[in-house]
Amino acid sequence: KAFINDTVETLRKNLRDITQEIQRLIAASTMGNLSERGDDKRFVGDFAALVTGINGMLDAILLPIVEGNRVLDLVSTGDLMERVEIHCDGDHRRMKDSINALVDNLRTSANLADKIANGDLTVSHKPLSDKDMLGQALVRMVDRLRDVVGKANAAADNVSLGSQELSTSSEQVS
């Protein structure tokens, strides 16, 4: 009977300890501390395996988030050369694809702006959606620059024509 009581008491202690460890991890993750891990060395057998499994799950959840944050940090400083290149499935793949699409679309817009800055007004751009503020601004910018250049060319033509007429008039007066 003492053996059974000792075994039940050990089981209770292990259940209490594993519950506290899991609650500690839940509290840490709720507070945004996703790097917190369970101490699997405190446990033996299936309890240690459970904590090891939870730690592995947290690592699997966190790896794509860390990689996505790395790329977004670069984008926030204007670096559009990096992409999320790790293998992901499910929700993580959707996040990866969205970040990569963001980087690709910003890179396309930056390349277009560079062409415009270098004087190429033959470029065309189609905004990604009716809410694409940058894309719509680039389209308006090209249209306005084309209009300004057109008016400047027309003004130059008028000046040239006026100069020719003045020259002809001067020759006739002489």
C-alpha positions as CSV (number, residue, x, y, z in Angstrom):
1,K,0.0,0.0,0.0
2,A,2.9,2.4,0.7
3,F,4.3,1.7,-2.7
4,I,1.0,2.7,-4.4
5,N,0.7,5.8,-2.3
6,D,4.3,6.8,-3.2
7,T,3.6,6.2,-6.9
8,V,0.4,8.2,-6.8
9,E,2.1,11.0,-4.9
10,T,5.0,11.0,-7.5
11,L,2.5,11.1,-10.3
12,R,0.7,14.0,-8.7
13,K,3.9,15.9,-8.3
14,N,4.9,15.3,-11.9
15,L,1.5,16.4,-13.1
16,R,1.7,19.5,-11.0
17,D,5.2,20.3,-12.2
18,I,4.4,19.7,-15.9
19,T,1.2,21.8,-15.5
20,Q,3.2,24.6,-14.0
21,E,5.9,24.4,-16.8
22,I,3.2,24.5,-19.5
23,Q,1.4,27.4,-17.8
24,R,4.7,29.2,-17.6
25,L,5.2,28.8,-21.3
26,I,1.7,29.9,-22.0
27,A,2.1,33.0,-19.9
28,A,5.4,33.8,-21.6
29,S,4.0,33.4,-25.1
30,T,0.9,35.5,-24.2
31,M,3.3,38.3,-23.1
32,G,5.1,38.0,-26.5
33,N,8.2,36.2,-25.2
34,L,8.2,33.5,-27.9
35,S,11.9,32.6,-27.2
36,E,11.0,31.1,-23.8
37,R,11.4,27.3,-23.7
38,G,10.4,24.6,-21.3
39,D,13.1,22.9,-19.1
40,D,12.8,19.3,-20.2
41,K,15.8,18.4,-17.9
42,R,13.4,18.7,-14.9
43,F,11.4,15.8,-16.1
44,V,11.8,12.1,-17.0
45,G,10.1,9.8,-19.5
46,D,7.0,11.0,-21.3
47,F,6.9,14.2,-19.3
48,A,10.4,15.1,-20.6
49,A,9.3,14.1,-24.1
50,L,6.2,16.3,-23.8
51,V,8.3,19.4,-22.9
52,T,10.8,18.6,-25.7
53,G,7.8,18.3,-28.1
54,I,6.4,21.6,-27.0
55,N,9.9,23.2,-27.4
56,G,10.1,21.8,-30.9
57,M,6.6,23.0,-31.8
58,L,7.6,26.5,-30.6
59,D,10.8,26.4,-32.7
60,A,8.8,25.3,-35.8
61,I,6.3,28.1,-35.2
62,L,9.0,30.7,-34.6
63,L,11.5,30.0,-37.4
64,P,9.3,31.4,-40.2
65,I,8.3,34.3,-38.1
66,V,11.9,35.2,-37.3
67,E,12.9,34.8,-41.0
68,G,9.9,37.0,-42.0
69,N,10.9,39.6,-39.5
70,R,14.5,39.6,-40.7
71,V,13.3,40.4,-44.3
72,L,10.7,43.0,-43.1
73,D,13.4,44.7,-41.1
74,L,15.6,45.0,-44.2
75,V,12.6,46.3,-46.2
76,S,11.9,48.9,-43.6
77,T,15.4,50.4,-44.3
78,G,14.9,50.3,-48.1
79,D,16.7,47.0,-48.8
80,L,14.6,45.1,-51.3
81,M,17.1,42.5,-52.3
82,E,16.2,39.8,-49.7
83,R,13.3,37.3,-49.7
84,V,12.1,34.7,-47.3
85,E,13.8,31.6,-48.7
86,I,13.0,28.9,-46.1
87,H,10.7,26.0,-46.8
88,C,7.3,26.6,-45.2
89,D,3.9,24.9,-45.4
90,G,0.3,26.0,-44.4
91,D,-0.1,29.4,-42.7
92,H,3.6,30.0,-42.7
93,R,3.7,29.5,-46.4
94,R,1.0,32.1,-46.9
95,M,3.0,34.5,-44.7
96,K,6.2,33.8,-46.7
97,D,4.4,34.3,-50.0
98,S,2.9,37.6,-48.8
99,I,6.2,38.9,-47.6
100,N,7.9,37.9,-50.9
101,A,5.1,39.4,-52.9
102,L,5.5,42.7,-50.9
103,V,9.3,42.7,-51.6
104,D,8.8,41.9,-55.3
105,N,6.2,44.5,-55.8
106,L,8.2,47.2,-54.0
107,R,11.3,46.2,-56.0
108,T,9.2,46.6,-59.3
109,S,8.0,50.0,-58.2
110,A,11.5,51.1,-57.2
111,N,12.9,49.9,-60.6
112,L,10.1,51.9,-62.4
113,A,10.8,55.0,-60.3
114,D,14.5,54.6,-61.2
115,K,13.7,54.5,-64.9
116,I,11.5,57.6,-64.5
117,A,14.3,59.3,-62.6
118,N,16.7,58.5,-65.5
119,G,14.3,60.2,-68.0
120,D,12.5,57.2,-69.4
121,L,8.9,58.3,-69.8
122,T,8.0,55.5,-72.1
123,V,7.4,53.2,-69.1
124,S,4.0,52.0,-68.2
125,H,2.7,50.7,-64.9
126,K,-0.5,49.1,-63.8
127,P,-1.4,49.5,-60.1
128,L,-1.8,46.3,-58.2
129,S,-5.3,47.3,-57.1
130,D,-7.5,50.3,-56.7
131,K,-5.9,50.7,-53.2
132,D,-2.3,50.6,-54.6
133,M,-1.3,54.1,-53.5
134,L,2.3,53.8,-54.7
135,G,1.3,52.3,-58.0
136,Q,-1.3,55.0,-58.7
137,A,1.1,57.7,-57.7
138,L,3.7,56.4,-60.1
139,V,1.1,56.4,-62.9
140,R,0.1,60.0,-62.1
141,M,3.8,61.0,-61.9
142,V,4.6,59.6,-65.4
143,D,1.4,61.2,-66.8
144,R,2.3,64.6,-65.4
145,L,5.9,64.4,-66.4
146,R,4.8,63.5,-70.0
147,D,2.5,66.5,-69.9
148,V,5.2,68.8,-68.6
149,V,7.7,67.5,-71.2
150,G,5.1,67.9,-74.0
151,K,4.4,71.5,-73.0
152,A,8.1,72.2,-72.7
153,N,8.7,70.8,-76.2
154,A,5.8,72.8,-77.6
155,A,7.2,76.0,-75.9
156,A,10.6,75.2,-77.4
157,D,9.0,74.7,-80.8
158,N,7.3,78.1,-80.5
159,V,10.5,79.8,-79.5
160,S,12.3,78.2,-82.5
161,L,9.5,79.2,-84.8
162,G,9.5,82.7,-83.4
163,S,13.3,82.9,-83.9
164,Q,13.0,81.8,-87.5
165,E,10.3,84.4,-88.1
166,L,12.4,87.1,-86.5
167,S,15.4,86.1,-88.6
168,T,13.3,86.2,-91.7
169,S,11.9,89.6,-90.8
170,S,15.3,90.9,-90.1
171,E,16.6,89.7,-93.5
172,Q,13.6,91.4,-95.2
173,V,14.3,94.6,-93.4
174,S,17.9,94.6,-94.5
